[in-house]
Amino acid sequence: MPMRQIVDTHAHICDPVFDEDRNKVLERAADAGITAVIAVGEDLSDARKNIDLAAKHQMLRPAAGLYPTILDGAKAEEMHGFIRKERARLFAVGEVGLDFWIVKEESDKELQKEIFKSFINLARELDLPLNVHSRSAGRHAVTLLLECNAAKVQMHAFDGKASAALPALEAGFFFSIPPSVIRSRQKQKLVKKLPLSQMLVETDSPVLGPDPNRAMNRSTFQSPLRQLQN
């Protein structure tokens, strides 16, 4: 039994890519010293699946969120209702946030910000941790979080400069680092600036693995939901 105890703070274990061998994946994780996995989601289907999976696997901690590229106020409201209803079974709101790598139009960015604000406020109201996606929008996400007095914040796979992370560190936010740190100069620079007390680990599985030849990456990988949107 490994002595170390590790929490994977951001994994898409509900993704269909795991449907054939999810049990074995979680068994290997437990053997490696993983004691808990925060199961994040991208939409309502993921949220429901995460709760169902957590009922079957003791190590899973379900979360619910709306992926930032889903620019739909009605779906955001529907997710709000689900999160309120399932508050007692959820461990976090996420993943939610901003994504300016995909979203380019200013009007779409403004809508994305409004949806993000709504989840920040909801997480505060329900006293749930917030799991934040901020690809190509790190500084903007941090600014918005601070403006909304966000608390219990996890910046997932932050891809901004270390200087953009400093205000978030001062506010007590946490930063989770994926296995891709071993091949990312940006994340290596970031890690050097992060205090251990505010650093978490994550896999973002099935993406951002250590081996670029084996790991899926969000720049090339798309879940069925993302494929339908495109």
C-alpha positions in Angstrom: 0.0 0.0 0.0 1.6 3.3 -1.1 2.4 5.7 1.8 1.6 8.8 -0.2 -1.9 10.1 -0.5 -2.8 12.1 -3.6 -6.0 13.7 -4.8 -6.6 14.2 -8.5 -8.4 17.5 -8.4 -9.6 17.6 -12.0 -10.4 14.6 -14.2 -13.0 13.9 -16.9 -13.6 10.4 -15.7 -17.1 10.5 -17.1 -15.8 10.8 -20.6 -16.9 8.0 -22.9 -13.3 7.1 -23.7 -13.3 5.4 -20.2 -16.5 3.5 -20.7 -14.7 0.3 -21.6 -12.1 0.2 -18.8 -13.1 2.8 -16.2 -13.0 0.3 -13.3 -9.5 -0.7 -14.2 -8.4 2.9 -14.6 -9.7 3.7 -11.1 -8.1 0.5 -9.7 -4.7 1.6 -11.1 -5.2 5.0 -9.7 -5.9 3.6 -6.2 -2.8 1.3 -6.5 -0.7 4.4 -7.4 -1.8 6.2 -4.2 -4.7 8.3 -5.5 -7.2 8.5 -2.7 -9.8 10.7 -4.4 -10.7 12.0 -7.8 -12.7 15.2 -8.4 -14.9 14.2 -11.4 -15.5 17.4 -13.4 -18.0 17.8 -16.2 -18.7 19.9 -19.2 -22.5 19.8 -19.4 -25.6 18.4 -17.8 -25.1 14.9 -19.1 -21.6 14.8 -17.6 -23.0 16.1 -14.3 -25.6 13.4 -14.0 -23.1 10.8 -15.0 -20.6 12.0 -12.4 -23.1 11.6 -9.6 -24.1 8.1 -10.8 -20.4 7.1 -11.0 -19.7 8.5 -7.6 -22.4 6.2 -6.2 -20.5 3.2 -7.6 -17.0 4.3 -6.9 -16.1 5.5 -3.4 -13.0 7.5 -4.6 -14.9 9.8 -6.9 -16.1 13.2 -5.8 -18.6 14.6 -8.4 -18.6 18.1 -9.7 -20.9 19.9 -12.2 -20.3 22.7 -14.6 -20.7 24.1 -18.1 -17.7 24.2 -20.4 -16.9 27.8 -21.3 -17.4 27.4 -25.0 -21.1 26.6 -24.5 -22.4 30.1 -24.9 -26.0 29.4 -24.0 -27.7 31.2 -21.2 -30.6 28.8 -21.0 -28.2 25.8 -20.5 -26.4 27.8 -17.8 -29.7 28.4 -16.0 -30.5 24.7 -16.3 -27.1 23.8 -14.9 -27.7 26.3 -12.0 -31.0 24.4 -11.2 -29.2 21.1 -11.2 -26.4 22.3 -9.0 -28.9 23.7 -6.5 -30.9 20.5 -6.5 -27.8 18.3 -6.1 -25.9 20.6 -3.7 -25.6 17.9 -1.0 -23.9 15.4 -3.4 -21.6 17.8 -5.2 -18.0 18.7 -4.2 -17.4 21.5 -6.6 -18.7 23.7 -9.4 -16.7 23.0 -12.5 -15.4 23.1 -14.8 -16.5 26.7 -15.7 -14.6 29.8 -16.8 -13.3 31.6 -19.9 -11.7 30.3 -23.1 -10.4 32.9 -25.5 -8.5 30.3 -27.4 -11.7 29.2 -29.0 -14.0 32.1 -28.4 -12.7 35.1 -30.5 -15.7 37.4 -31.1 -16.0 40.2 -28.5 -19.7 39.8 -28.2 -19.2 36.1 -27.5 -16.5 36.9 -24.9 -18.9 39.2 -23.1 -21.6 36.5 -23.0 -19.0 34.0 -21.8 -18.0 36.4 -19.0 -21.6 36.8 -17.9 -22.1 33.1 -17.7 -18.9 32.7 -15.8 -20.0 35.4 -13.3 -23.2 33.6 -12.8 -21.3 30.4 -11.7 -18.9 32.4 -9.5 -21.9 33.8 -7.7 -23.6 30.5 -7.5 -20.5 28.8 -6.0 -20.3 31.6 -3.4 -23.9 31.3 -2.5 -23.8 27.5 -2.1 -20.3 27.5 -0.5 -18.8 25.2 -3.1 -15.3 25.2 -4.5 -14.9 26.6 -8.0 -13.0 24.7 -10.6 -11.9 27.3 -13.2 -10.9 26.8 -16.9 -9.0 29.9 -18.2 -7.3 28.9 -21.5 -5.7 31.9 -23.2 -7.7 34.0 -20.7 -5.8 33.7 -17.4 -5.5 37.3 -16.6 -9.1 38.0 -17.5 -10.4 35.1 -15.4 -8.4 36.2 -12.4 -9.7 39.8 -12.7 -13.3 38.6 -12.9 -12.9 36.3 -10.0 -11.5 39.1 -7.8 -14.2 41.5 -8.9 -16.8 39.0 -7.8 -15.1 38.2 -4.5 -14.7 34.6 -5.4 -13.6 32.1 -2.7 -12.4 28.5 -2.7 -11.0 28.9 -6.2 -9.0 26.3 -8.1 -7.3 27.5 -11.3 -7.1 24.4 -13.5 -4.1 24.0 -15.8 -3.4 27.7 -15.8 -1.6 28.6 -19.0 -0.9 32.3 -18.3 2.3 33.9 -17.2 3.4 33.7 -13.6 2.8 37.4 -13.2 -0.8 36.9 -14.0 -1.1 34.3 -11.2 0.2 36.6 -8.5 -3.1 38.5 -7.7 -4.8 35.1 -7.5 -2.2 33.8 -5.1 -2.6 36.8 -2.9 -6.3 36.2 -2.9 -5.7 32.6 -1.7 -6.6 30.8 -4.9 -5.1 27.4 -5.7 -3.4 26.2 -8.9 -3.6 22.6 -10.1 -0.8 21.3 -12.2 -1.3 18.5 -14.8 1.3 15.9 -15.8 2.1 17.9 -19.0 4.2 20.1 -16.7 7.2 17.8 -17.6 7.0 19.0 -21.3 5.6 22.6 -20.8 8.1 25.4 -20.2 5.2 27.7 -19.3 4.0 25.4 -16.5 7.5 24.8 -15.3 8.0 28.6 -14.9 4.6 28.8 -13.2 5.4 26.0 -10.7 8.6 27.8 -9.6 6.5 30.8 -8.5 3.8 28.8 -6.7 4.0 28.2 -3.0 3.5 24.5 -2.1 0.6 25.5 0.1 -1.4 26.7 -2.9 -0.4 24.0 -5.4 -2.6 21.1 -6.3 -2.2 18.2 -8.8 -4.6 17.1 -11.5 -4.5 14.8 -14.5 -7.2 16.5 -16.7 -7.5 12.9 -17.9 -7.9 11.9 -20.7 -5.9 15.0 -21.8 -2.7 16.8 -20.8 -0.7 13.6 -20.1 3.1 13.5 -19.7 3.7 11.8 -23.1 2.6 13.9 -26.0 2.6 10.8 -28.2 0.0 9.1 -26.0 -1.9 11.8 -24.2 -4.8 13.5 -25.7 -4.6 17.3 -25.8 -7.5 19.8 -25.9 -5.9 21.4 -29.0 -6.5 18.1 -30.9 -8.9 16.1 -28.8 -12.6 16.7 -28.8 -15.2 15.0 -26.8 -18.4 14.0 -28.6 -20.0 17.2 -27.3 -17.3 19.4 -28.7 -17.5 17.6 -32.1 -21.2 18.2 -32.2 -20.7 21.9 -31.5 -18.2 22.2 -34.4 
